[in-house]
């Protein structure tokens, strides 16, 4: 096994422990979350070294989990909330958000759906607007959108397995639709509709979109993810409410 392959496997192991720690921290299982991060740190110390980005991130998270008196800090906010970002923001902040987004997408698309990692992370990221959903300080949901001709294309919609069946994807898409509407108005874009690319395997999401007046453009799956294109006219966005 080459050194680069060992480093890549080590990075994936660290990301898995950090991801699990986030889930446990939000659930109030702070001591278990701390143990997950300590395991991640052991991998960093053994395989990656003190200057690697993954090591720096783990050490930062470990320090941020404790207050000045040494006690474990609770999540700052227990409500579901969202942030948008794109490449126009500060580069360091952009890269940090990208790293968080990649963890979510790797879990949902690479690990669960078997999408090759070089296909999942494509050149469209730089030209897209991105949404991250958080429960407290735990990232749980993601989507991105971009303009293509006279339509806004939404794809990579995902929610971590532990947070599904709570209406997270619904809230995520409602926020995306509102952001599309706001950006179109501000930039004077002439958009005819919003098209959501839904992997063919995600039947529940397709059904919920259909209930919210989305309709399939055709029955032919497209792209490497075999996606169904679900569309809603732009004039219906302001009244959009997913079940």
C-alpha positions in Angstrom: 0.0 0.0 0.0 1.5 3.4 -1.0 1.9 6.2 1.5 -0.7 8.3 -0.3 -3.3 5.5 -0.1 -2.6 5.1 3.7 -3.0 8.9 4.2 -6.3 8.8 2.3 -7.6 5.9 4.4 -6.5 7.7 7.6 -8.3 10.9 6.5 -11.5 8.9 5.9 -11.2 7.3 9.3 -10.8 10.7 11.0 -13.8 12.1 9.1 -15.9 9.1 10.2 -15.0 9.6 13.8 -15.6 13.4 13.6 -19.0 12.8 11.9 -20.1 10.4 14.6 -18.9 12.7 17.3 -21.1 15.5 15.9 -24.1 13.2 16.1 -23.4 12.1 19.6 -22.7 15.7 20.8 -26.1 16.9 19.5 -27.8 13.9 21.2 -26.3 15.0 24.5 -23.9 12.1 24.7 -20.9 14.4 25.2 -18.6 11.9 26.8 -19.1 9.4 24.0 -18.5 12.2 21.5 -15.3 13.1 23.2 -14.1 9.5 22.9 -14.8 9.5 19.2 -12.7 12.6 18.8 -9.9 11.1 20.9 -9.9 8.1 18.5 -9.7 10.5 15.6 -6.7 12.2 17.2 -4.9 8.9 17.7 -5.1 8.4 13.9 -3.9 11.9 13.3 -0.9 11.5 15.6 0.0 8.1 14.1 -0.7 8.6 10.4 -1.0 12.3 9.5 1.2 14.4 11.7 0.7 17.6 13.6 0.5 20.0 10.6 -2.1 18.1 8.6 -5.4 19.8 8.1 -7.3 16.9 9.6 -5.2 17.0 12.7 -5.6 20.8 13.1 -9.4 20.4 12.7 -9.6 17.6 15.3 -7.6 19.6 17.8 -9.8 22.7 17.2 -13.0 20.7 17.8 -11.5 19.1 20.9 -10.6 22.5 22.3 -14.0 24.0 21.4 -15.9 21.2 23.2 -14.7 22.4 26.6 -15.4 25.6 28.4 -12.7 27.5 30.3 -13.4 25.5 33.4 -12.7 22.2 31.6 -16.3 21.0 31.5 -17.8 19.7 28.2 -19.7 22.4 26.3 -23.3 21.8 25.3 -24.5 22.5 21.7 -25.1 26.2 21.2 -28.5 25.8 19.6 -30.8 22.8 19.6 -33.0 24.0 16.8 -32.6 23.1 13.1 -31.1 26.0 11.3 -29.4 26.6 7.9 -26.6 28.6 6.3 -25.9 29.4 2.7 -22.4 29.9 1.3 -20.7 30.2 -2.1 -17.2 31.0 -3.5 -17.7 34.8 -3.0 -17.1 34.5 0.8 -13.7 34.5 2.6 -11.6 31.7 1.3 -10.8 30.1 4.7 -14.5 30.2 5.6 -15.4 28.8 2.2 -12.9 25.9 2.6 -14.2 25.1 6.1 -17.8 24.9 4.9 -16.7 22.8 1.9 -15.0 20.3 4.3 -18.2 20.0 6.3 -20.2 19.5 3.2 -17.9 16.8 1.9 -18.4 14.8 5.0 -22.1 14.8 4.6 -22.0 14.1 0.9 -19.4 11.3 1.3 -21.7 9.6 3.9 -24.9 9.9 1.8 -23.7 9.4 -1.7 -20.3 7.6 -1.6 -20.8 5.3 1.3 -24.6 4.7 1.0 -25.2 4.9 -2.8 -21.8 3.8 -4.0 -21.0 6.9 -6.0 -17.3 7.0 -7.0 -15.7 9.8 -5.0 -14.2 11.5 -8.2 -17.7 11.7 -9.6 -19.4 13.0 -6.4 -17.1 15.9 -6.0 -17.2 17.7 -9.4 -16.4 21.0 -11.0 -19.9 22.4 -10.4 -19.2 23.1 -6.7 -17.4 26.4 -7.4 -20.3 27.8 -9.5 -23.0 26.6 -7.1 -24.7 28.1 -4.0 -24.6 25.7 -1.1 -26.8 25.1 1.9 -25.8 23.4 5.2 -28.3 22.4 7.8 -27.4 22.1 11.5 -29.0 20.7 14.6 -27.2 22.7 17.2 -23.6 22.7 16.0 -23.9 19.3 14.3 -24.1 19.4 10.5 -26.9 17.1 9.3 -28.1 18.2 5.9 -26.9 19.6 2.6 -28.0 20.8 -0.9 -26.6 22.9 -3.7 -28.1 24.9 -6.5 -27.0 26.7 -9.7 -28.4 28.4 -12.7 -28.5 26.5 -15.9 -30.2 28.4 -18.8 -33.7 29.5 -17.5 -33.8 27.0 -14.6 -32.3 26.6 -11.2 -30.8 23.2 -10.8 -30.9 21.7 -7.3 -28.9 18.5 -6.5 -27.0 16.6 -3.9 -29.8 16.9 -1.5 -29.0 14.7 1.5 -29.6 14.2 5.3 -27.5 12.1 7.6 -29.2 8.7 8.4 -29.6 9.5 12.1 -31.6 12.6 11.3 -34.0 11.4 8.6 -37.8 11.2 9.0 -37.8 14.5 10.9 -38.7 16.8 8.0 -35.1 18.0 7.6 -35.0 17.5 3.8 -38.3 19.3 3.5 -37.0 22.3 5.4 -33.8 22.2 3.4 -35.6 22.4 0.0 -38.0 25.1 1.2 -34.9 27.2 2.2 -33.3 26.5 -1.2 -36.5 27.5 -3.1 -36.6 30.8 -1.1 -33.0 31.5 -1.8 -33.5 30.8 -5.5 -36.4 33.3 -5.5 -34.4 35.9 -3.6 -31.3 35.6 -5.8 -33.4 35.7 -9.0 -35.1 38.9 -7.8 -31.9 40.6 -6.7 -29.9 39.7 -9.8 -32.9 40.1 -12.2 -32.7 36.5 -13.4 -35.4 35.2 -15.7 -36.0 31.8 -14.4 -38.9 29.5 -15.5 -38.6 26.9 -12.9 -36.7 24.9 -10.2 -35.5 21.4 -11.2 -34.5 19.0 -8.4 -32.3 16.1 -9.4 -33.3 13.2 -7.2 -31.4 9.9 -7.3 -33.7 7.2 -8.6 -33.2 5.1 -5.5 -34.7 7.9 -3.3 -38.4 7.1 -3.8 -39.7 8.8 -0.7 -38.2 12.2 -1.7 -39.7 11.8 -5.2 -43.1 11.1 -3.7 -42.9 14.1 -1.4 -41.9 16.4 -4.2 -44.8 15.1 -6.3 -47.2 15.9 -3.4 -45.8 19.5 -3.4 -46.7 20.0 -7.1 -43.3 19.0 -8.6 -43.7 16.9 -11.7 -41.1 14.7 -13.5 -39.8 16.2 -16.7 -39.4 12.7 -18.2 -39.0 9.1 -17.2 -35.4 8.9 -18.2 -32.8 9.0 -15.4 -29.8 11.2 -16.1 -26.2 11.6 -15.0 -23.9 9.3 -13.0 -26.3 9.3 -10.1 -29.3 8.1 -12.3 -31.4 11.1 -11.2 -35.0 11.8 -11.9 -35.7 15.5 -12.8 -38.5 16.9 -10.7 -39.7 20.4 -11.7 -41.9 23.2 -10.3 -42.7 26.4 -12.1 -41.0 29.5 -10.6 -44.4 31.2 -10.1 -45.4 28.4 -7.7 -42.2 28.7 -5.5 -43.6 31.4 -3.1 -46.4 29.0 -2.1 -44.2 26.0 -2.0 -44.8 23.8 1.1 -43.5 20.3 1.1 -45.5 17.6 3.2 
